[in-house]
Amino acid sequence: MNTILNNLTVLLVDDHPLVRMGFRLLLEGAGVAQVTEAACGETALSLYDEARPDVVVMDISMPGMGGLAALARLRARQPAARVLVLSACHDAIIPMRALKAGALGYLSKRCQPDELIKAVQQVARQQRYLDPELAQSVALAQLTGDSDPAGTLTDKELMVFLQLSQGRSVSEVAHDFHLSPSTIGTHLTHIKQKLHVHNAAEMTMLALRSGFIESC
């Protein structure tokens, strides 16, 4: 049995049960002693004090406050918390925001299983880890400055933008984020004003150009 993560404890935060199950099996197979699960940022914050995990593995796009807000609150309350952010987003802005909010590592969900094990191991050692496929784009963005228009959005607006730009409706996003449609509508108004777009098609085109989503 692989014991590269022998005796570590992990708090796994993701709103999809099947995703958590897959990550749990992978981590336990690598020797993790205990995996505590949470389906949202609010639950993660309440469980952290009890679980005292060596590493928090946290998704970004989740119902409620979302991963970035949960990360910021956790680090404010527990500055020693070691957090590895996992996300389906494959761009420079999200990892830059996560690292700025206090994450030690960032990994795309498209990574190979051994990359997750390596990332958890390094974060447990308080070493920074950045997805190798994103390292160059993040470095260039830091050198040139964040010129992407999506950089003007708040964390919540960015999460809403990512969902709406993929063709999801306001009501669907409201349901997933446990917010009212009117609140999502307010976010949408701010997003359109900040990004200078007028409709869903323009949002999708901007998301494609920025690398937030991929064309089929």
C-alpha positions in Angstrom: 0.0 0.0 0.0 1.2 3.5 -0.9 1.9 5.4 2.3 3.4 8.6 0.9 0.8 10.6 2.9 1.1 8.4 5.9 -0.9 9.6 9.0 -2.0 12.9 7.5 -5.5 14.2 8.1 -7.4 16.0 5.4 -10.6 18.1 5.4 -12.1 17.6 1.9 -14.5 20.4 0.8 -16.5 19.8 -2.4 -20.3 20.0 -3.0 -20.3 16.9 -5.3 -20.6 13.6 -3.3 -19.1 11.5 -6.1 -16.1 13.8 -6.5 -15.5 13.7 -2.7 -15.7 9.9 -2.8 -13.2 9.7 -5.6 -10.8 12.0 -3.8 -11.3 10.2 -0.5 -10.4 6.9 -2.0 -7.4 8.3 -3.7 -6.1 10.0 -0.5 -6.8 7.0 1.7 -5.0 4.8 -0.8 -2.0 7.1 -0.4 -2.0 6.6 3.3 -4.1 9.5 4.7 -5.3 8.5 8.2 -8.5 10.5 8.2 -10.6 12.3 5.7 -13.3 14.7 7.0 -15.9 15.8 4.4 -17.8 19.0 3.9 -20.2 20.0 1.1 -19.8 23.8 1.5 -17.6 26.5 2.9 -19.8 27.1 5.9 -19.6 23.5 7.0 -15.9 23.5 6.4 -15.4 26.4 8.7 -17.5 24.7 11.5 -15.6 21.4 11.1 -12.1 22.8 11.0 -11.7 23.4 14.7 -12.9 19.9 15.5 -11.0 18.1 12.8 -7.8 20.2 12.9 -6.6 18.7 9.6 -3.1 18.8 8.3 -4.4 19.9 4.9 -7.6 21.4 3.6 -8.4 20.4 0.0 -11.1 22.9 -1.1 -13.1 23.4 -4.3 -13.7 27.0 -5.5 -17.2 26.9 -7.0 -19.7 25.8 -4.2 -23.0 26.8 -2.8 -23.2 29.5 -0.2 -20.1 31.7 0.4 -18.0 29.7 -2.1 -14.4 28.5 -1.8 -12.6 31.8 -2.1 -14.6 33.5 0.7 -14.4 30.3 2.8 -10.6 30.3 2.3 -10.3 34.0 3.3 -12.4 33.4 6.5 -10.5 30.3 7.4 -7.1 32.0 7.1 -8.3 35.0 9.1 -9.4 32.7 11.9 -6.7 30.1 11.6 -3.5 31.7 10.0 -1.7 28.3 10.2 -4.3 26.5 8.1 -2.7 24.8 5.1 -5.1 24.9 2.1 -4.9 23.3 -1.3 -7.4 24.7 -3.7 -8.9 22.4 -6.4 -10.9 23.9 -9.3 -12.2 23.1 -12.7 -11.1 26.6 -13.8 -8.0 26.6 -16.0 -6.9 30.2 -16.1 -4.5 32.6 -14.3 -7.0 34.7 -12.3 -8.5 32.1 -10.1 -5.2 30.7 -8.8 -3.8 34.2 -8.3 -6.9 35.0 -6.2 -6.6 31.8 -4.3 -2.9 32.3 -3.5 -3.5 35.9 -2.5 -6.3 34.8 -0.2 -3.9 32.5 1.6 -3.9 29.1 -0.2 -0.6 27.3 -0.2 -1.4 25.4 -3.4 -3.7 25.4 -6.4 -4.5 22.4 -8.7 -6.8 22.0 -11.6 -9.3 19.1 -11.4 -8.0 17.9 -14.7 -4.7 16.9 -13.1 -3.5 13.3 -12.9 -4.0 11.5 -9.6 -0.4 11.5 -8.7 -0.3 15.3 -9.0 -3.0 15.6 -6.3 -0.9 13.3 -4.0 2.2 15.4 -4.7 0.3 18.6 -4.0 -1.2 17.4 -0.7 2.3 16.2 0.4 3.9 19.6 -0.3 1.2 21.7 1.2 1.3 19.5 4.3 5.0 20.4 4.5 4.0 24.1 4.3 5.5 24.3 0.8 3.8 26.1 -2.0 2.4 24.1 -4.9 1.1 25.4 -8.3 -0.3 23.2 -11.0 2.6 22.8 -13.5 0.2 23.6 -16.5 -0.7 26.9 -14.9 2.6 28.0 -13.5 3.7 29.9 -16.6 0.5 31.8 -17.2 0.3 32.8 -13.5 3.9 34.0 -13.6 3.3 36.0 -16.7 0.1 37.5 -15.2 2.0 38.6 -12.1 4.8 40.1 -14.2 2.5 42.0 -16.6 -0.2 42.9 -14.2 -3.7 41.5 -14.1 -5.2 43.1 -17.3 -8.0 40.7 -17.6 -11.4 42.5 -17.3 -12.7 39.7 -15.0 -10.1 40.9 -12.5 -12.4 43.8 -11.6 -15.1 41.4 -10.3 -15.5 40.5 -6.7 -15.0 36.8 -5.7 -18.8 36.2 -5.7 -19.3 38.0 -8.9 -16.6 36.0 -10.5 -18.2 32.7 -9.4 -21.5 33.8 -10.8 -19.9 35.0 -14.0 -18.3 31.6 -14.5 -21.6 29.8 -14.1 -23.7 32.2 -16.3 -21.0 32.2 -19.1 -21.5 28.5 -19.4 -25.2 29.0 -20.4 -26.7 28.4 -17.0 -29.8 30.4 -16.0 -30.1 32.9 -13.2 -32.5 30.5 -11.4 -30.1 27.6 -11.7 -27.2 29.5 -10.4 -29.4 30.9 -7.5 -30.4 27.3 -6.6 -26.8 26.1 -6.6 -25.4 29.0 -4.6 -28.4 28.9 -2.2 -29.2 32.5 -3.0 -32.4 34.2 -4.3 -32.7 34.9 -8.0 -32.9 38.6 -7.3 -29.5 38.4 -5.6 -28.0 36.7 -8.6 -29.7 39.2 -10.8 -28.0 42.0 -8.9 -24.7 40.3 -9.3 -25.4 39.9 -13.1 -26.1 43.6 -13.3 -22.8 44.5 -11.7 -21.0 41.9 -13.9 -22.4 43.4 -17.1 -21.5 46.9 -16.0 -17.9 46.0 -15.0 -17.2 43.8 -18.1 -19.1 46.1 -20.5 -21.2 43.2 -21.9 -24.9 43.3 -22.7 -26.1 39.7 -22.9 -25.2 36.0 -22.2 -23.6 35.5 -25.6 -21.1 38.4 -25.0 -20.4 36.9 -21.5 -19.6 33.6 -23.1 -17.3 35.1 -25.7 -15.4 37.0 -23.0 -15.1 33.8 -20.9 -13.7 31.9 -23.9 -11.2 34.7 -24.7 -10.1 34.8 -21.1 -9.6 31.0 -20.9 -12.3 30.5 -18.2 -14.1 28.0 -20.4 -13.2 25.9 -23.4 -14.9 25.7 -26.7 -16.3 22.3 -27.6 
